[in-house]
Amino acid sequence: MASALGLDFGTTNSVLALSQGTSTRSVVVESPAGKSDTTRTALSFLKKAERAPLQIEAGQAAIREFIDNPGECRFLQSIKTFAASSLFQGTLVFAKRHDFEDLMYAFLARLRDYAGSDWSSELRRIVVGRPVQFAGAKPDEKLALERYNRALARFDFPEIHYVYEPVAAAFYFARTLDRDATVLVADFGGGTTDYSIIRFESEGGRLTATPVGHSGVGIAGDHFDFRIIDNIVSPLIGKGSLFKSFDKLLEVPSSYYANFGRWNQLSIFKTLKDFSELKKLVRASLEPEKLEAFVELIEHDEGYPLYQAISATKMRLSQAEETEFFFAPLGERARRTVRRADFETWIAPDLARIEQALDEVLQKTETAPATIDKVFLTGGTSFVPAVRRIFDNRFERTKIESGGELLSIAHGLALIGERQDIATWTAEAA
């Protein structure tokens, strides 16, 4: 019987894994949308009758509910990016306020239901991944972990432990090591990029590890998606356009497009005062058709289809020098050839910060690149050629490995959950 549950609560996807002594297995969740070992970190709320209880779904089932009930379903995704934000004080769902911990609990409670007997009362530990640095402009780590604790406490686990996500990934990869090694793990999530350097050694057949250092930055794949939105879509729906205010010409506030481009903000944009103000600007705009297109995208809940189109474009650019972007709700004017060279120019500021975080962990630990024995890259963004070049330029290619992009963290967490020395691996709240 498994005793520890590993939870990789991700910005884009979440994964559960169970420990089984020295091995692990993924928890296959079975939702109304089918079976899967990964779950999109998304929530839907639907009220089918006035006094009926809310119908809550998570993951792929939430996405299907949202698509099947346009305009009636409240849909939220990338909720992890709110964790460390003191500005996020909750959101209304059918006139009831939901704090971050309410949303996190609702999501995990559905995962528990989907997991069936694999999420049992006999589990003594839940080991939860956390980023080295939470997403956001001014992330409050203490606040994020307090919110995590309040959500997780509702499940009555005897023990709750937190482990840095790249440490968990390192532990997962370390199983393949055949000799002592200093390992750098780069974990590229949806909202954060995290690094850990760990020294692995085998003593009497028992794996030991000494953390050398960590660093992180609140930038990853979602920011790359936003750059495509900002350069291709936003100009089509009014970014940079003007409106009349008495005898002055003013630019449409760019903050509207920041909300629209970031998926976690998009899901609540319709409920904000900014959206009401945007609709008022249509009549005063010099290019009203653009703002009308913006309003229609929001009112018709086209955010998720747009997300799919953007994500697919980014993935194709990892394989080809150019690709076509097209989003039908915006018509033929949205059809455009996107070159990888342009994309890399757009993400250059993000790449610089990702590389700066790598410099930080190497410098503060006084670790020369030549002394790193293995580099493990995990997370979908590690496939982006410009990201790979950061590591190709620093380390010998024979040292760089990847794999288990979606599962490695959860399985590493589950393995750590079996250890007697779990306290040496954890990163508890300060």
N, C-alpha and C positions, 0 to 999 in steps of 0.2 A: 504494500500500500504506500502510495506517495505521501510524503509528509510536508513538502514545500511546493509552493506555487510561484512561478516566476511571472511577473507582469511587466511587459514592455508597453506602457501607456504612451503611445506616440502621437505626434501632431497629425500625421496622415493615416497611419495604420497602427493597430494595437494587436499584440500577440500574447497568448498564454502558453506556458510550458510547465510540465510536471517533472519533478526529479524522481528517478528510480535508481537509487544507489549511486553508482558512478555513471549512469546514463540518464538521458532525458527523452521525453517525447512531447510533441506539440499537442495542445488541446484543440481538437476539432470541434468548432462550434456549429450547431445546426439551428439556423434561423429560418423564418419563412422564405428567405431568399436562397436557401440551400446550405450546403456544408462548405466550410473553409477553415484553414488554419491561420488565416489573418483576417482581421476585421477592420474595415474603414472606421476611423474615429469620427463618427457622425451620429447624430440623434435626430429623431423625428417625433413630433407630438401631434396627435390628431384627436379631435373631439367629434364623435359621430352623431351625438345628440346633446341637447342642452344640459341635461343632468347626468349624462354618461361620464364615467371616469376617462381620464386621458389614456389614449392608446399610445404607448411608447415603444419605439423600435430603435435598434442600434445597427451600425454598420451598413452592409449591403441592403438589409431589410429596410433601414431608414431611407436609404436612397430610393428604393423602389416605391415606398410609401409616398415620398415627396413627389416623384414623377407621376404617380397614379392619381394624386390628389392636389393638383396645382391650385394655389390660392387658398387652400383649406388647411394645409399641413405646415406646421412650424418646423423649420429645418435648421440645424446647427452643425457646424463641423469645425475642425481645428481648435477644439475647445481648450486644449492644453496651452495654447498661446496666451490665454487669459490668466493662467495660474499665478504669475508673479506680478500682475498689474494691479496697483492700488487704485487705478482709475476705473477698473471694471468692478462695479458694485452690484452686479446682477443684471438679469434681463427678464422681461415679462414674457410669459408663455401663457396665452389665453387668460390674460389679466392677473396671473399669479406670478409673483417675483421668484426667480430662481437664482440663487447665489452660485458661485463656481462649484462649491462642494456638492450642491444639489445636482448640477449637471454631470459632474464626474461620477457621483453615486448612481444616477439614473443610467448612465452608460454602462458602468461596471455591473450593475444589477441585471441588466439585460444580457451581458456576457455570461454572468453566472447562470442565468436561466437557460441560455443557449448551450452552455457547457455540460449541463446535466450532472451526472454523478461524478464527473471529473473535478468539479468544484464542490467538494464535500465538507461536512462539518468536522471531519477527522484531520484536515490539514492544520498543522500547527504553526506554519510560517507562511507569510506572503512576503516575497522579496521583490521590491518595486524599483524599476530603473528611474533615474532622475538625470537630467542634463547637468553638465559641469556648470554651465551658465544658462539660466532660463531665458526664453525669448522675451523681447520687448526692449524699448528704449532705455528704461530705468528699472530693470527687473529687481523685485524684492524677494530674495531667496527665502527669508524667514516666513514671509507671508505665504509664498507658494507651498512650503512644506506644512504650514499650519492648515492650509486648505486641503492638501492631500490627506493629512491625518484625520481631519474631521470627516472627510468622505469615506476613508478606509475603515475608520472606527465603527461604522455602522454594520460592518460585516462580522464583527466579533472574532477576528483572528487572534489567537493567543499572542502571536508575535508579528510585528510589522517592521521590516528592515528596508533601508534605502541603499542602493548601490549606484555609483556613477555608471551611466550607460556604456561608455567606452571600456570601463573596467570589466563589466559583464561580457562585452564582446571579446575582450582580450582573454578572459577565462575560457570562453568557448573555443577560441582559436588555439589556445595553448595546449589543448589535447593532442594536436598534431605535431607538437615539438618533439624532436628526438634528442635534444641536447639543451643545456642551459642557454638562455637567450634573453637579451634586452629587447623588448617589444614595444613598438609604437602602434597604437590603434587610433584610427581616424574614423569617427562615426558621424556620418552625414544624414541627419534626420530631415523632417519637413521644416522644422523651425529653428534648429540649432545645429552647429558643428562643434563636436567635442573631441579632444585629444587626451590620451593617457599614455604615459610611459611606465612600463612595469618590468621588473626584473624577475624572470621565472627561473627557478632552480629545482632540481630533483634531489631530495635527501632520503635515502633509504627507500626509494620507490614512491615517495610521497611528494606531491607537487607543492612547492611553497612559492610565495610571490611577495615581492617588496615593491609597493607603489613608489615610483620615483617622482612623478609630478603630473599635474593635470592643467588643462586650459580649455577655454571654450568661448564661443561667440554666438550671439543670437541671430545667425544668418545661415540659411541652407536652401533647400530646394524650393520652398514657397517663395523666397525672394527672387529666385531665377524666373519663376512663373510670373511674378509681378512685373519684372522687367519687360517680358514679352507683352503683357497687357498694356503697360505704360507706353510702349513705343508703337504698338500696332492698333490696339483697340481704343484706348482712351482718346486719341485724337479724333476718331470717328464718332465719338459720342460727346464731343464738346470740350475736351481739355484744350486750353489755350484760346478758346473762343471768347467773344466779348458780349456784354449786355449793357443796355442803357440804364443808368440810374440818374434821374433828373437830367442834367445837361452834361453828365460825364459818361465815358465809356470805361467799364471795368471788366477785368478778366474773371471768368467763372472760377470760384475758389477751387484750388487744386486739392484741398482736403477731401472733396467729394470723391475724387478719383483714387485717393489713398484708401478710402473705405471700400471702394468698388474693387480695387485690385487685390486686396488681401482677403483671402477666403473667409477667415474667421470674422472679419468685420462685415463682409457682404451679407452674411446670414442674419445680421441684426440691423442692417442699414435701413430697411424698410420701416422699422419702428422708431427711427431717430428723427429729431427735429430737422437735421440736415436734409433729409429726403423731402420733407414738406417744403423747405426753402428752395430746393432744387426745382420742384414742380412749379413754384411761383416764378422762377426765372425764365421759363419757356417763352412767355409772352414778351419779355423784355430782351430776349436774345437776338443777336444779329444773324445767328444761324440756328433758328428754332428746331429745324429738323434733326440736328445732332442731339440736342437735349431731349427731344421727344423720344429718340431712339434709346437714350440712356434710361429714361423713365420707364419705357416699355420693357426693357431688359429686367429691371428690378421688379416691376409689377407682375410680369409673367414668369418670374422665378427662373430666369435663364442662366443663373449663376453656375449651377452644376454642369449643364451642357457646355458652357463656355470653359469651365475648369477642365473638362475632358478634352476639349479641342486644344487648349493651351498645353496641357500635359503631354498629349500625343505629339504635338509639334516639337516640344523639347526633346522627347525621346527619339524622334526621327533624326534630330540634329546631332545626336550622339553617334549616329551611324552614317550620316550623309553630310556633304558640304552645304547642301541647301534643300529646302522642302517647301511645300505649299501650305499656307495657313488659310482656312476658310471657315467662317461661322455663318451658317445659313440665316439666322434671325436678323443679321445686319445686311443681308443682301450681297450682291456682287462686289460692292465697294469694299467688302471685308476680305476679298480674295487677294492674297499677296504671297510672293515668293520671299521666304526668309532665309538668309544666308547665315551659316555658322559664324562667319567672321563678324557679321553685325551683332549677332547674339552675344558673342564674346566681348564685343565692345560695350554692350549694354550692361553686362554683369561684371565688368572690370572692377568697379568699386567694391562689389561683394567679394570677388576673388581676392582682392587686396587685403580685406579684413580676415578672410579665412586663412590666408598665408601669414598674416600678422599674428594670429592666434597660434599657428604652428611655430613661428619664431619665438613666441613667448614661452612655450613649454620647453623648447630646446635651450633657450638662454637661461631661464630661471633655474633649470636643473643642471646647467653646465654640461649638456649632452651634445657631443659632436655627431653630426649625421652618420659619420663613418662607424661610430660605435653602436649604432642601431643594427641588430641582427635580423629583425623581421619587421615589416610594415604591413599591417592588416587594414584594408579599407572596407568599410561596410556602410550600407545605406545606398539608396537608389541614385543619389546625386554623385556618387563616386564613379558612375559611368560617364559623366560629362567630360569630354576630352580635355577641356581647359582645367578642370579640377585634377585630372590624372597627371597633367603636365607639371603641376606644382610638386608632385612627389617624384616624378621621373627626373626632374631637374635637381633634386636633393639626394636621392638614394639610388643605389644600384637597382636596376630593374629586376634582377633575380631575387631581391629581397622583398619585393612588393607582391602581396597576394590579396585576393578578395574572395568573397563567397558568403553564403548564408545572409544575403543582404537584408532580408526581412525577419529572419528567425534567430540570428545569432545572439542578440541581446537577451531575449526571453529565455533561451536555453542556458545561457551563461548565468542568468539570475537563478534559475532553478538549480543548477549545479552548486552555486555558492550557498543556496539554501540548505544543502545537505551537510555542509561543513561544520565541524565543531568550533572552528576558529572564525566563525562568521563575523564576529566583531571587528576583526582586522580588515575586512573587506568593505565594511559599510561606511556610508557617508551620511551620518545622522544630522539632524538640524543643529545649527550652532547655538 
